[in-house]
Structure formats: structure tokens, C-alpha cells
Amino acid sequence: MPYPPKLAAALSGATVRELAHWRRMDMSRKAVLIPEISQRPILYSFRDVLALRTYVKLRNDASLQKIRQALGTLRYDIQECEHLLMYRLVTAGGTVHLAEPGQAADLAPGKANAVVHDLVGVLRPFRHDGWYVPDLLRPRRHVTVDPSIRGGMPVVEGTRVPYGEVAALLRDGVPAERIIEYYPSVTAAGALEAADFADYVDAMSK
């Protein structure tokens, strides 16, 4: 199940407005990431979300201008055109490098100690622009993300029940301890955390 921009933003640490900005491409600016699912409404894949998290983490160490310069070099100067997730990107004192085994291509000139943004680091929680971006595979203690379960839609831990369905019941006034009457496998704790995650998704989309 692909992710709408609202959920992709919450899972990546970007805002919906930033996602729209990063999709745009014109004569003076190259798109940061165009969703690999080519359809309307706009939807992001799990790989897109991973790439977006990498990009957001890069922004903690390098300017937007430097990152755009790096992506332009990657795509148009050295003809690397794979999905952004396929590359190991490194920040070094405000610049960005493409890291390969035994070497690193400088994509935006600068000098300093490198900070590698590998897949393991991208999955972990981090802070960005005052937001606490949760662990991608476990955004709440009782809410999990697994691409093999409902296509990666966040679900209540140990179930296939999407967080949004449980959160909607709580918002309609159903007490957490009665969620079990609707979804026998969902505990009250799981229901409360599904609602908490839904609140976070809504807050990130503003």
C-alpha cells in the first residue's frame, strides 16, 4: 500500500509542504525526489520514504543549496540515475559526498570529517527542525511498519489492523478498553498509541 503525502511526511520527518517543494522541477532547479509511483493522487513508495528520511537527515548537516548541488552532480554530471535510496550519501562539514567502497566522490566541495547516513542510521529516531522523528519500523511502542504487512501501512503491533482505523474509533468516542470489541487483537495500550501516532501524523501535515 503506497503512502499518501501526509503519512510519507510523518514517517520521513519532512513536511507536506516540503514534499511538494522537493517534487518540483523547473529550469533553475532539479527535483529532489519524484515519487516512483507515477499516478495521481500523489503516492510515495516505501523506498521513497527511506530516501526522504536520508535527505532530511542530510539537511541536519548540510544546506539545502549544497544538497541540491550534490543531487544535480549525482544525476546530471556523473550520470548516476538510480533511485536516491541506492546511494550512500555522506555529509562532511556542510558538503555532501557519494561514498563508494574505498573511495568518495565529492558532490559539493568542502572539507571536514564525514558523517555517513547509512540505512541503519536512517531507520533510527532523530531530531529535525524541532520535531522528534520516530523510528521508521516502530514509530510507537505498539505501532509497527513492515513492508510485508499491508504494504508497509503502520499497524498496531502484532496485528494487521491499520493505526488509522483504531485512531478513528477513539476519536469517535470509543474508550480504549472497548477497542477489543471491534478488533479482538488490539489492546488498550495499542489503541492509545495508534491514536497518539495519528495525532503526530496530523501535526506533521500542518
N, C-alpha and C positions, 0 to 999 in steps of 0.2 A: 504494500500500500504506500504510494508516494505521499510526501509531506506537503501540505499547503504552506505558503509563506509564513503564516502565523506560528505554526509548530516548528518549521525549519529555523525560524529566528530564535525561538526559545531554546532549542537544542544546540544551536551553534554559538549563541552569545551575541549575535548581530541583532539589529532591529529590523522590522519590516521595511522601514524607510531605507535603511542601508542596503537591504537585499535588492530593492527596486533600483537604487542608485548603482549598485555593482553590476546589475544586468545590462545597464545602458551602454551603448557603444555609438560613438559618433566620430567625426573627422579628427577630433583632437584627443579622444580618449578611447582606450580599448576596454572592453568589458572585463571585469574581474572574474566573474563566473556566470555563464549562461546555463541554466538547468539542462541536464542531459535528457530530460523527458520533454520532447518537443510537442507541446499541446497547450490548449487553453481550457480551463484556467491554469495558471502557472503552478507547477508542482516540482518539488525537489526530490531527488533520489537519496538513498542513504549515503552513497558515495559523495553526493553534493554536500550533504550536511557535514561529513567528515572534512571535506575540503574547506568549507566555510569556517569550521572551528579552527583549522590550521591558519586560515587567513586572519581570523580575529585574534588569535594568539600572536601572530606576526606583528599585528598592529600595536601590541603592548611594547614592542621593542624597536619598531621602525615606523616612519611616517607613511601616510597614505601615498604621497608622491613617490617615495622610494619603492613601495610595494608595486605600484602601477608600473614604474620604470622597470622593475625586476620582471614582472609578468610580461611586459612588452618585449623585453630582451629574450625571455624564455620562448615566447611564441613566434616572434617575427624575425629576430636576429639569428638565433641559433636553431630555429625551426623545430622546436620541441612542441608538439601539439597534442599530447595525451591529456587525459583528464588531470586537473590540478592535483588530485589525490595521489597520482602516481609518482610525484616528485618529492624528494626530501629537501625541504627548504630550511635554510639556516639564517638567523639574524646575527649580525656582528657589528655592534656599536652603531646601530642606525642604518646599516646597509643589509642587503639580502643576498644570499648565495644559494646556488643549486649544488647540493652535496652529492657526490658520487663516490663509490669505494675508492679510496686512495687519492681523491682529488676534489676540488671545489671550484666551480665556475662562478666568478664574481659577476653578479647580475646588476648591482648598483654600487659603484665604487665606494670604498670606505675601509677602515682598519679598526679591529678590536677583537676581543675574544668572542668566539662564535657560540650561539645558543641554538641547539638543534631542536627542531619541532618534529619529533618522530611520532608514529602512530600511538604509542603507549601514552606519551605525554598529552596528546590531543584528546584522548579519551577521558583523562582525569579532570576533576574540577579545577577552575581557575577564576580569577577576577578580571573584569574588563569594564572600564568606564563606570565603576561603582557597583556593577552587578556581580553577583556570585553566580557563575555559570556552572550548573551541576555536572556530575559525572554523566557521560553520554549514555552508558549502558545501564546505569542505575540513577536516574535523576532524582529519585526519592528512595528512602529505605525500602518501601514496599511497592515501588513502581519501577519497572524494568523495560529496557529496549533490546529487542533481539530481532535482527533481520529475518530470522526463520520463523518468527511468530507474528502473524498478521502483518507481514511485510515490514516490520520494524515500528509499527504503531506502539507507543507506550501503553503498557498494560499493567494491571495490578499483579504483583509478584505471584508466581505460581499458577496463574490463570491465563486465559485468552481474552479476558474482559478489558476493553479499552478504558483508559483512565477517564475519558470524556463522558462515557455513559454513566459511570458511577458518580462523577462530579455533578452531572446534570440532576441526578436524583437528590443529592444532598442540597443542591441549590433550590430544588422544588420543595424542600422542607422535610424530606425523609431523614430520620435520625440515622447516624452512622451504624448503630447497633441493629437497625432493621434492614440494612442493605442485604443481609444474608437471605431475606425473604425474596429478593429479586435475583440475587446472584449468590447461590449457596457457597461458592468457593471464595467469596470476598469477605475478609474480616473487617471489623470496625476500624482497626488501625489502617488497613489497606485503603478503605474508603476515605478516611480523613486525609491520607497522604495523596490520594488521587485528586481530591478537591484542592489540596494545597498546591499541587503541581499545576492544576488547571488555572488557579489564581496567578501563578507565576507566568504561565503562557500568555494570559490576558494582559498582564502588566508589561511584558516584553513587547507586546504588539502595539502599544500606545505610542 
